[in-house]
Amino acid sequence: MAAAGDALALPDLAAIRAAQRRIAGFVHRTPVLSSASIDGEAGALLHFKAEHLQKTGAFKARGACNAVLSLDAGEAVRGVVTHSSGNHGAALAYAAAKRGIPAWVVMPENAPAVKQANVRRFGATVRLCAATVAARESACAEVARECGATLIHPFDDPRVIAGQGTAALELVEDVPELDAVIAPCGGGGLLSGTAIATRALAPRVRVFGAEPARADDAARSFASGRVEALAPTVTIADGLRTTLSPRTLAAIRAHVEAVVTCSEEAIVAAMRMLFERAKQVVEPSGAVPLACLLEHRSRFAGLRVGVIVSGGNVGLDSLPWRVA
Amino acid sequence: MAAAGDALALPDLAAIRAAQRRIAGFVHRTPVLSSASIDGEAGALLHFKAEHLQKTGAFKARGACNAVLSLDAGEAVRGVVTHSSGNHGAALAYAAAKRGIPAWVVMPENAPAVKQANVRRFGATVRLCAATVAARESACAEVARECGATLIHPFDDPRVIAGQGTAALELVEDVPELDAVIAPCGGGGLLSGTAIATRALAPRVRVFGAEPARADDAARSFASGRVEALAPTVTIADGLRTTLSPRTLAAIRAHVEAVVTCSEEAIVAAMRMLFERAKQVVEPSGAVPLACLLEHRSRFAGLRVGVIVSGGNVGLDSLPWRVA
């Protein structure tokens, strides 16, 4: 594994295995679920890695725990900081609580109360700022400067990527005969870790990224070889409205077969299918891989596919099929 | 085991074990789930037997499969009939399809299209009748007479009770240190089977029934020793608006410690808790045991409790917390 300071450093299989040992007491080894009924709809044999059942309700607990537990004692005591108002913020708060160190989570002042509460319940401090990228970054830098806290980036960090890769490690261990693995792609931390782990353990298995057509920056970046920007966009899978970093793009270009996209309607249909058939509460981003499988049936017909269901944190008062 | 024709005949542990072997290829051995967060709310250690993940979305597949697979060849070929428009109807349709025999399900003509479709997708024939008990029973008798189909009652049948008891059998095998088991109670088939299996396998474990306060006929019957009637009532747990039979009352009086009740508000809160914290889609009846545990915290404080989550078939367009 290259030095963490290197902007292109990526974890290898050994680093992902080390992460697995490091976080073992702090995260669940989540089950792999299947549904004959959904298999019938997809025309494939799907093995859902249930990260919505992970601590904090998302795979993010893996990367956050690995990063926090990797800090040396001197760093750790000064705490950690991040600027994600979503699942990474809660995961970092959880990881810091488990290590008994302080955590700060910078959030835009318009962040929903439920998201703030979700971070505070693990004892982290919420620092509100204006709802701009610049304000967010400067608030983060301020906490780092004032408190000496270490910034834990949501995805552009080899320790985080190694942690996220442990989900695929378990999946490939638990379902040895897979033909393909598909994971959602926002900033690319999960997809990078998934691809590195899967290809190292089972080179025969093809890895796919999944994203909303409305936020197809990863598919475009994959094609062009550059980190492509994303125009302001609205997708129900709001967790995936993030562009790659050069680091995650490098991992994805090296190990991923294709990034496939899906419509908003397919995301809602897949999410509802997971609720109705599998009885699982999955957030829109977590349903994106299934949505892609349903929209690209012929490509995956008859295959055994591992599907990373990334999270289950969804507002139950505003489910997307709710009749007005 | 007494003759099935005996109105008070009940299965014993041997019959439940035989049911388990008989249905093994046709139903899931469902997982046992837990949630540290829900344990914190309940002040107890809860082990959820996940029958919402069962084939057809409810424990009913167990009893229906056991009854259908218990028929001799001559009976089987003429098919089966029942008059449940809910989970038992779909379960019987499923069981009949698995054995390759015809099934008729009598439903009131006002039964929702989704319930009719749920039965038809397993290949059963829906026979509509007027929405009265008399019409339902005479339609059933007519099918039995015309086709020679065997009536499979939703709960007042030792073969059905034996099948339902296999859920508790698995639960007690999988979680050996339980203090108590709690199951919802409608007609009492699940609770009877649960109580017989649990007490025979683990006499130290106390068994509780759970029902809505608005449909507390089982609690009253348990107290009086007679099958008490239920006035027309509205409860969100519509699957539990059924009175006991002398058979199920006898089993419950012999083996159950108490039947506890809960408010409608507690049912909605428990259901939402299962969605939000455990990420599990559970129908109101399936949330009633947790609702009872939450309303009777002191009674169960610190105990290890097995909780039978009976089903997950809930209309996603009309979730009870949906804001108007």
Boltz contact constraints between the chains, C-beta under 6 A:
constraints:
  - contact:
      token1: [A, 52]
      token2: [B, 279]
      max_distance: 6.0
  - contact:
      token1: [A, 53]
      token2: [B, 279]
      max_distance: 6.0
  - contact:
      token1: [A, 275]
      token2: [B, 281]
      max_distance: 6.0
  - contact:
      token1: [A, 275]
      token2: [B, 316]
      max_distance: 6.0
  - contact:
      token1: [A, 279]
      token2: [B, 52]
      max_distance: 6.0
  - contact:
      token1: [A, 279]
      token2: [B, 53]
      max_distance: 6.0
  - contact:
      token1: [A, 279]
      token2: [B, 281]
      max_distance: 6.0
  - contact:
      token1: [A, 279]
      token2: [B, 312]
      max_distance: 6.0
  - contact:
      token1: [A, 281]
      token2: [B, 275]
      max_distance: 6.0
  - contact:
      token1: [A, 281]
      token2: [B, 279]
      max_distance: 6.0
  - contact:
      token1: [A, 312]
      token2: [B, 279]
      max_distance: 6.0
  - contact:
      token1: [A, 316]
      token2: [B, 275]
      max_distance: 6.0
  - contact:
      token1: [A, 317]
      token2: [B, 323]
      max_distance: 6.0
  - contact:
      token1: [A, 323]
      token2: [B, 317]
      max_distance: 6.0
